[in-house]
Amino acid sequence: VDEGMLEFGEILTNITSVTATGQPRSAFLKLTVVLVYRPDDGAKALMESRQPFMRDLFNGYARSLTEADVRGMAGILTVKSELLKRARAAAGNDLPQEILISDLIVQ
């Protein structure tokens, strides 16, 4: 099955982090996301038309994260499933199949 892909490029946002001594500090989260969707008839046009809404939901979610949320494999899997949930909500269907994260950097 040939799947469709929708690239979101870079999502960059401030997140909350904590120093070794427990002091809150600001950090940046950089996320590069690709959405894989089922290539049904009309899916490409629909996914492209919903992309701004997905990006908005992705940005809102990314802003709510803390550095601890994105640590380790479990953190990444949670982020992927939460982004997929938002992609499906914005698309109004289950065409979005998977979120690929090619880059996740906290600095």
Disulfide bonds with the S-S distance in Angstrom:
none
